[in-house]
Amino acid sequence: MEQQPTVHNVLSGNIRSAVLAGQIHGDVHVHGGAAGPGLGSLTPPALTHDVRGRDDLVAAVVEELRAGQNCVVLHGAGGYGKTTMAQCVAAELDAETWWVDASSERSLHDGLREVALRAGASPQAVHEAWEGRGHAPDLLWRQLDQVESRWLLVLDNADDAHVLGAGRPLAGRTGWLRQPSSVGGMLITSRDGIPQSWGGLVRLHAVETLPVVDGAQMLLDRAPDAGSAESAGELAQRLAGLPLALHLAGQYLAVIGTMPLVPDLDLPVDFDSYRAALDDRWPEVTEPPEVPYPPKERETLHRTWELSLDLLAERGYPTARPLLRLLSHFADAPVPLEVLRTDILAKAQVFDGLTAVHLAAVIKALSGVGLLLSDSLRGPESSVPVLRLHPIVRETNRYLGDPRERGSHVAHSVALLAVMAARTEATDPAMWPRWRVLLPHCTAMLDVPAAVLEGMLIMIARTCERATRFCITAGLVLQGLDLARVALSRFAETQVEARDALLGIRNDLAAMLLGRGDLVEAEAEFRAVLESAPAVFGAKHAKTLGARHNMAGVLQARGEVERAESEFRAVAELAAEVLGAKHPATLSARHSLAGALRARGRLAAAEAEYRAVLELRQQVLGEGHLHTMTTRSDLAGVLRDSGELAMVEAELREVLDWAVGTLGDDHPRTLISRTNLAGVLAGRGDLKRAESELRAVLAVADQVWGADHPHVLTVRGSLAGMLVKQGKLAEAEAVLGEDHPITRASGTALDSVSPEAD
């Protein structure tokens, strides 16, 4: 593994951005992807449809939140429109809104972690609290209580009130659910409407089914030619006013209205015949006991969706039903279209003979009846075509079929994801948009049933190893740490067949810990890898040599540079002997050796080593590879140490242009390159441009490194020195802040700032 300064973005989130239920313009939604390297957004999903019959409820909730009732719960069964109501309230309330998916403990914690960051908490403090070295709820609420402008925190699909810490007296409340300040408000959507569950802290509002007149209008909005208002009202009554069922029925009839009425096409074509089909054509559905829906609502949803799938079967798409079942076993996240490889799908009996043309037609057909939406994400993932299921469609379909059929769909989804992951290079920035879409599905693999996990252990472990490797190279350390730790806790390392992948995951975990500055834990993990690697791979295997290399990196991080140099040299020589002079492991060890030489002040030797590595990496990896550009950057650092500033400036500008264009503005390598360029500019006396570069670094550095990371403290000190030299004393004090070591050591921000700092 490359030994170099690494920094990582603390923003995380697996935040669902789809409209989850209610009067929707389709059951599937694609919204903007994460900003920067994160995977989600706290932005409320936008309303894209007319909302019927909810004005009074929305007005009442908005008034309560404005009047000081700071915690409101909208409760009701799945498909009743709780999320739609929350969207309406957020749109009406003049407040900064943070939208968090609370459907699972993991997504809740991910979302609230980002809320704490958005509210101004130190990334380092958030990291420690969410790692268990502090009390995360206390940190979150301390920060929220300091927000001065009006805010609204929406916890969507918080069905387990106990996860929030509800149900306890307010005076002893220590969980996530607390009384907001006078400018804050909480809006929660949940299936749980029992007052005792919420401990008397909240105001409960039931989201009921729609009145017949409003349900009829929903049907007429979608299928205006399918019958009279009276017939629409009768169908709305038959569907029990359930918004999602009303929407799907309207979509179904809208599609039918465009089809030619050929002989023997025995399908409902209007409100009356649709209602008759619901009554006569579909048997009762057996309720699996684990499904979190009351049987009556569950049966209605099943009948409505199954009728749409029957329509598609009649139109020549019998594979629509198994495809929808299969997609429901992916994570609740956009599914990359690329994962649906027909050469793999066709091996299953239900997809026998499936071709790419037919698959595309089936997806289009499912979209046409509102069960699926194909689209592309926005932001960093914008180049990746995806599919999205409405969460309730997904959840309901996950429980259909017998256990053997469901297990087959789970296994098939794992196999499809594993193939895509194996074909997507984790260290290639061009592949990162695909990996960002893959990542939540890789995480979800770890939640598959034990029988599937045991039967596909190697495949799942290797996919998770590739995912953690992506997290390292893309700077997504918090996601990578979570994934690695869950994977290692789920897999038993005694299972010999997966030991190589598990060691890879542990090695990646250690590397991410090292990048975060957690030297003690990183060393423990690296030692565990090094102790096991010879038995698994052999003493001279590339992975074993990589483990030795990584331990040398820990030595250098601890300041034992002479020992690190000796070990890097030994690894490089052995790797060249057994793997070859051009093998990536050999070049990585030589690159790190050059860094150790530079750290010891042996600049001529370091320059020679970097130049040799650069030439070989250009041959083997290409001039635009991440490792090649890292060597170019570090070579420029040696030249800067030698005083060759003019040449170094030109070199660093090329490296920075590449980093911005390839990695993004907030990738660790980009920030390092920008910081190095600022140092050269300052050395040449161009303080204004140097200041501009350092300010650009600090604009995102806290989120990438954490406010207390040595890199951030160094950048702040350098910027302060430049400001002092320009006579901007007040600005310099503001840059350092009270918590900077210089300030703490001297008692005043400027006492210890060198005017020559760059």
N, C-alpha and C positions, 0 to 999 in steps of 0.2 A: 504493500500500500504506500502511496506517495506521502512522504513526510513533508508537510508544508503548512504554513499558517492557514487555519480553516475557521470559518465563521458560519453561523447557521441562523436561519430565520426562526424566531419563536412563534410567529403567527401560525396557528393551526386551525383546523376546524373541519369537521366533517359536517358542515351546516347544510341541512336540506333547504333548498330554495324553491321547491315546487309548491303550488297550491294544493293543499292536502285533501280537502273535501268541500262539498257544498255545491252551490249553483255555479257550475264551471262550464267553460267553453270548450270542453274536451277533458278527458280524464288524465292527460299527461301533459306536463309542462316542462319546458326548458328555459332556464333563466341564466343570468350571467354567472360565469364561473368565478373562481377565487381571484382576488387581486394579488398580483405578485406570485410568490411561490406557494401561498396557502392554497387550500382546497375548497374553501367555502366562503360564504358571505353572510354578514349579519344584516344586510339590507332586506327590508320586508319585500316579499314577492308582490309584484304589481297586480292590481285587479285588471283583468282583460275581458270582463263579461258583465252583463247586467245582473244586479242582485234584486231578487223579488221577495217581498214580504218581510224584510228585516229592518226597516227604517226605525221603528219604535225601539227595538232592542239596541241597535247601534247608538241611537240618540241617548238612551238611558245610561249605557256604559260610558259614553264620552262625558256625559254630565257628571257622573260619579267620580271619574278620574280627575276631572277639572275641579271638583268641589272638595277633594281631599280624601275620598275613599280610594286609597292608593294600591289596593290589591284586589283584583277582580278575576273570577274564574268563570269561563264559559264552558259548560259541560253538556254532554249529550253523546249518543251512540255514534259509531263510525258512519260517515256519509251524511251527517245531518247539517254540515256547513259551519262547524266551529271555527275552522281556519279562515273561511271566507268572512265570518263576522269579525275576527281579529284583524283581518286586512282592512275591512271597512272602518273599524275603530282607529287603527293606525293612520289611515288616510285622513280621517276627520280631526284627529288630535294634533295640535301644533306642538310636536315634541320630537326630539331626536329618538329614533326607534332602533332598538337592537333586537333582531329576530333570531331565536335560538331553537333548534330542533331538540326537544326534550323527550323524544320517543324511546330513547335508551339511555342508560346511565353514561355510557361512553360518549355519545353525541352531546348529551347535556354538559358533561364536564369539558368537552372540547369547545363547545360554544361559549360557556361561561368563562373559560380561560381567555377567549378572545375578547369578551366583554370587559374583563378586568384590564386587558391591555388597552382597549379603546378608551376606557375611562381614565387612563393615565397611569396605571400601575407600572412599576419597574418590571421589565421583562425578566430580569434575574430573580426578583422576588416571586413573580408568577411561576417561573420554572421550578423554583425550590418548593413552593407551596403545592404545586400540582404533582411534584415528585414525592410528596409525603413528608417533606422537611419543614412544613409549616401548615397552618390551618387555612385551606383555600377559601372556604366561605367567609371567614373573618376578613381575609385580605380583600375579597371582592366587595364586601359591603363597606369596609372602611373607604375604599376608593369611590364607590357609588355615592356615599354620603358627602364626598367632597365635590361632586359635580354641581355646578351652580346653575346651569341652564336646565330647562325642563326636559326630562327623558322618560322613555317608556321601554321596559324590558318585556318582550313577549316570549313566553315559554310554550312552544307549540307541541301538542300531543304529550303533555305531562300526565300520563295515565296512572302512574304510581306516585301518589302524593308522598309516600314515605321516603322516596328517593330525594325529595326536596327538603326533607326534615319537617314535614307538616305533621299535624296531629298532636303537637306538644304545646304546652302553655307558652304564650308569647314571652313571658319573662325569662324562661329558660331556653329560648330558641337558639340553637347553634348551627342549624343547617342552612341550606340555600334559601329557604323561604323566610323572609323577614319583612318587617314594616319599612317601606321605603321612606326617604326623607320627604319634606314638603314639596319638592320639585320633581320627585320621582314617582313612577307608577309601574305596577306589574300587571300584566294581562296574561292569563294562563288558559290554555284550552286543554280539556281533559275529559275522559269518559267517566271519571269518578265524580259524582255529584252528592256524595254523602257528606253532610256537614261535619261529622266527627273526624273525617279524614283530613280536614283542613284546619282543625284546631281553633276555629272561631276567628282566624285572622283575616279571612277573605270574605268578599261579597259574592255569593253564588248566583249565576244566571243560567237557567236551562235554555239550551238551543233546541227548540221543538221542531217537529216536522212542519212543513208548510201548510197553511190553510189551502183548501181546495182551489179557491180562486187564484191564488198565487202559483200553486202547482200547475194549474191549467195554463196560466200565462207562460210559465217556463216551457211547457210542451209546445205551445203555439209560437213562442220565440224561435224554436228550433225547427219545427215542422209546420209552418203556417198553412199548408195545403192538405194536412192529414185529417181534417174533420172540423166539426163545429166546436165552439167554446163549451157547449154542454158535453159533447163526447170527450173533449180534453179533460173536463172536470171529472168525469166518471173514471177515466184512466188514472188521473192524479189521485183519486180516492182509492183506487185499487192498489196503487203503488205506495199507499200510506204516506204520501207527501214527502217521501225521502228524496232530497235534492239530487243525489247522485243517480238514483234509479230513474228519476224524471229526465235528467239530462241524457242518459243512455237511450232511453226509449225515444226521445225526440230525435237523437242522432240516427238511430236505427230507421225510423220512419222517413227521415230526410233522405237517407240513402235509397230506400225503397222507392221513393217518389221519383228518382232519376232512372229507374230500371225499366226496360220494356216489359210489358205484361204478356210474356209468351205463354202458350198453353201449358198447363200442369205446373205453373209456378205457384205452388201452394204456400204463400208467405203472407203474413199480415201486412196490409198496405195502408191502414189508417188507425185512428185511435181505438175504434170499436173492435176491429179484428185483432189488434195487438193485445187488447185486454182479454179477449176470448182465448188467445193463444197462451197467455199466462195461466189461465184457469185450466185449460184442457190438455195442453201438449207436454207439460213437464211434470214428472213425478216429484214427490217430496225428496228433499236432499237430506241425507243423514248428517247430523251435526257432529263433527269431531269435538270432543270435550275440551280440547285445549284452545279452540278458536275464541278470541275475545269479542264475540258478538252475541247478542241475544238471538235465539233461533229464528224469530220472526223476521227480523231485519236481515239476517244472514241469508235466509231462504229467498227473500225478495231480491237481494243483490245477485245471488246465484242465478235465479231465473232470468233476470234482466240481461246479465252478461252472457249466459249460455244461449239465450235467444239470438243475440248478436253473432255469436260464434256459429250458431246453426245457419244463420243467413250466409255467412262466409262459406260454410261447407256446401250449401246449396249453389253458391256461385262458383264452385270449383276450387275452394281453398280449404280442404279438410285439415291441412297442417297448421292452420291458424290456431286451433285449440292447443295442440301440444307445444307450439312455439310460445304461446302466451304462458303456458304452464312453466316451460323451461325458463323464460325470461324472469318469471316471478321468483326464481331461486338465485338470482344474482343479488348483489347488495342493493339497498335502497339508494341508488345513485345512477347517474347516466351510464348506460351500457354501450361501450364502443361497438359500432357496427362491424368493425374488423374482426371481432371475436367470433362472429357467426360464420365460421368456415364450413362451407357445404361439404367438403371432403370428409370432415369429421362428423357433421350432423347426419349425413346420409348413411353412416354406419349403424345408426339406431333404426329399429324397425318402423317407428312412427314417422321417420323422415326418409324412408327408403325412396331412392330415386330423386331426391331433392336436388334441384339445380340452382345456380345463382340467380337466373332469371325468375324462376318460380319463387325463390325466397324474397326477392325484391318485391314481387307482386303481392305476396302474403303480407309483408310489412306494410305496404301501401294500403292494402285492404283493411288491416287492423286499425290503421290510422283513420281510415274513412269512417269507421263506426265509433271512433272516439276512445278506443281501448289502448292506443299506442300513438306516440308522436315521435317521428324521426326528425332530427334537427342537428345543428352543430352548436357547441358551446361558444361562449364569448370569452374574451381574455386570453390567457396563455394557451388554453386548450381549443382555441377557435378553429384550428385546422382539423379537429377530430370529429367526424360524423358520429352521432350517438343516437340511442333510443332511450326514451324514458317512459316508465309506467307510472300511472297514478298510484300513490302508495296503497290506497285501499284496494285497487284492482290487484296489485301485487300481493298484498297480504292475504286477500281472499283466495286467490288462485294457488298460493303456496300450500293450502291445506286440502286441495281437491285431489281425488284419486286415492288409491290404496297406498299403504306405506312403501310397498315395493316400487310402485310407480314414482312416488315422490323421491325416494332414494335414488332412483335412476336419473331423475332430472337434476338432483344435487350433484351427483357424480359427473354428469355430462357438463354442467356449468363449470365445475372445477377443471375438467379436462380442456375445455375451450379456453378458459383463462390461462391455463398453464402453457398452452401452445402459443398464445399471443405473447405472453411474458417471455418465453424462451426465444421468440423471434424479434424481440424489441430490446436493443442494446441499452443497458441501464446507464452507461457512462457517456453516451452520445447525446449532446444537448438537442440535436434535431429530433430525438425520440422522446424527449421529456414531456411534450404535450400528451402523447399517448400514455406515458407512465402516470401522469397526473390523473387521467381517467381510470387507469387500471388500479391505482393504489387502494381505493376503498373496497374494491372487490377482492384484492389480495388479503386485506384485513378480514373481510367477511369469511374467507375460507377457513379461518381458525374457529369459526362458530358452527361448522358443519357437524352433523351427528357423529358420535364416536365410531359407529360402524363404517361410515364413509371415510372418516379421518384415518382409521386403521388401514383400510383397503387402498388408500391413495396417499399414504404417508410421504413417500419420496417425492411425488409430484407436488404436493402442497408445500413441503419443506423447501424444495428448490425454488419454487415460485416466490415464497417469502424471502429467501436469500436474495433473489434478484431484486425484489422490492426494497429491501434494506440497502442494497448497493445503490439503487437509484436515489434513495433518500440522502445518502452521504454525498453523492456527487452533485445533487441539485440543491443541497443546503437545507433540506426539510428534516432537520434533526429531531424536533419534537415528535413528528409523525413516525420517523424511523425508530426512535427510542421506544415509543409505545408498541409499534409492530414487533420489534425484536424481542421485547420483554414478554409480550403475550405469547409469541411463538415459542420461546424457550420454556415458558411455564406450561404450555399445552402439550408440547412434545416431550416424551421421555427419552433422555439422551442415551439410555441403555439400548435403545432400538438401533442395532448396528447398521441396518440398511440405510438410515438417514443421517448417520453421524457426520458425514462430510458436509452436508448442507447445514446441519445444526452448528457445526464449528464455524462455518462461514457466517452464519447469523450472529454468533457470539463475537466473532472477530469484528464484524461491522458495528455491533453494540459498543465494543471497547473503543473503536475508532471514533464513534460519535461522542462518547464520554470524554475522550482525549481532546477532541475539538472544543468541547464545552469547558475544558479546564478541570475536569474531575479526575485528577491524576491518580488518586488512591483507588477508586473504583475501576478506572480504565486499566491500571496495572494488574489488578486482581483478575479481570476478565482476560486480558492478554496472556497472563501466566496460565490460566486454565486452558486456553487454546494451545499454547506452546507445549504444555504437558501432554496433551492428547494427540496433537498433530502427527508426531513421528509414528505412533501406532496405527493411525488411520491412513495416512498418506505415504509414510516413509520418510526417513531422515533427510533425504535430498530432494524431496518433492517441492515444487514451486510454492505450494501453500504452507509447507513447513518453514521454508526459507522466509516466506512472507511474515510468518508469526515471529521469527527471530528479528526480522526487520522492524516490525511494529514495537517489539520490546526495546529495541535500540532507540526508537522514537520517544518512548517514555523516559529513557535515560536522559536524552537531550532536553526534553521538556522540564526535567528536574534540575537541569544545570550541570549534569555530569557529561560534559561535551567530549572530553577525552575518551571516556569509556564508550560513548555513543559512536565516535569516529572509528574506534577499533572494531566495534561490532558491525557497523555498516560496511567497513572494508572487508571483513571476513565473509559477510553474506554476499557481497558483490563478487568476490573472487570465487566462492563456491558456486554461485549461480551461473557465472560465466563458464565454469568448468562443466557443470552437469546439464545446464539448460541452453547455453550458448550466449555469445556476447550481445546478441540483439534481442534476447528474450525480454519481455516487459518487466519481469521480476528483477533481472540483472540491471536494466536501465533505471528502475525505480530505486534500487539500492544505491546505485552510483549517484543518482540525483541527491539522495539524502546524504550521502558521503560528502558531496560538494557543499551542502548546507552546513554540515558539521565543520568542515575546513574553514568556511567563511566565519562561522561563529568563533573559531579559535584565532581569527585574524590572519590566516594563511591565504591571503587573497589571490596570489598568483596561482597557487595549486587549485583553489576553488574555481577560478576562472577557467583553467585548463580542463578541469573535470566537467564543468557545466557545458563547455563548448563541445566536448566529445559526446556527451549525452544528447545535446541538442541535435548534432548531426545525425546520430543514429535514430533518434525519435522522429526526425523529419523523414528519414528513409522508411522506417517501420510503420509509424502511425499516421504520418502526413503532417503538413505544416500547420493545419488548422485544428489539430486535436488538442483537447484540454491539457493533456500532460505536456505536449510539445510547447504550448503557449506558457505553461507554468515554468518550464525550464527557461524560456526566453525571458520571462519576467524576473526570475531569480538571478539569471546571468546579468541582467541590467542592474540589479541591486549590487552585485560585486563591482561592476564598472563604476557605479556611483560611489561606492566606498573608496575606489581608487582615484576619484576626482574627475572622471571623464563625463562631465555633466551635459554638455551639448549633445553628444551622441546618445547618452542615456535618455534624454528628454524625447528625442525622436522615436527611440525604440519603445519607450513606455507609452507614448501616444498611440502607436500602432497596436500595442497589446491592449490598451484600454478600449480603443475602438472595437477591437475584436470581442472583448469581454462584454461590452454593452450590447453589441449586436447579436451575440451568440448566447450569452448567459442571462442577460437582463441587468437592469440598474442595481438590483439589490442582491445579487449573488455574491458570496464571500470573495471570490476571486476578483470580481469587478471592484469591490471596495478596497481590496488590498492594492490593486493596480492604481486606483485613483489616489490612494494615500501615498504610494511611492512616487507618483508623478508630482504630487504637491510638495514632497520633500525636495525633489530636484528643482522645481520652480523656485522654491524658497532659497535653495542654495545658490541659484543664479540671480537672486535679488528681485525676482518677480513676485512680490508678496501678495499683490491683489489677486493674481490668478491662482496662486497657491491657496489663499484664503477661500476663494470660490470652490476649489476642488475639495477642501476639507469640510466646508459647510455642506456640500453635496453628500459627502460620506456620513456626516453626523445626522443628516436628515432621515437616514434609515438605519444607522448603525445600532441604535438601541434595540431595535426590533430584531436585527440579525445576530448581534453578539450578546446583548444584554448590557445595561448601563454600567455595570461594575467590571466588565471584561477588560483585561489589560489593553487590548487593542483600542477600545473606546476611550479609556483614560489617556492613552498615549496621543490619540488624535486630538482630544480636547486640550491637552497640554501643548501640543504643537500649534494648534490654532490660537490659543491664548498668547503664546510667544510671538506669533506673527502680528497679532493685534497690538501687543505692547510695543513692538518695534515701529508700528504705524501710529502710535500715540493714542490708540483706542482703548484706554484703560478700563472704562466702564463695561465695554463689550467683552473685554477679556475676562473680567470678573464674572459676568453673566455666563460666559461659555464654561468656565470651570465649575461654578456652582458650589454649594456648601459641602457636598459629599465627595468632591474630588480629593484624592490623597494630598495634593499640594495644599489645598485649603485646610484640610484637617491637620496637617503637620505644622502649618505656619500660623494659622489663625486669621490670615487674610489672603485673599485669592492671589495676590500679585507678589507677595514677598519672595517666593521661591521660583518664579517664572523666569527662565533665562531669555533675554531678548534675542538670543541667537537660535532659539528652538525652532525646528522646522519639521 
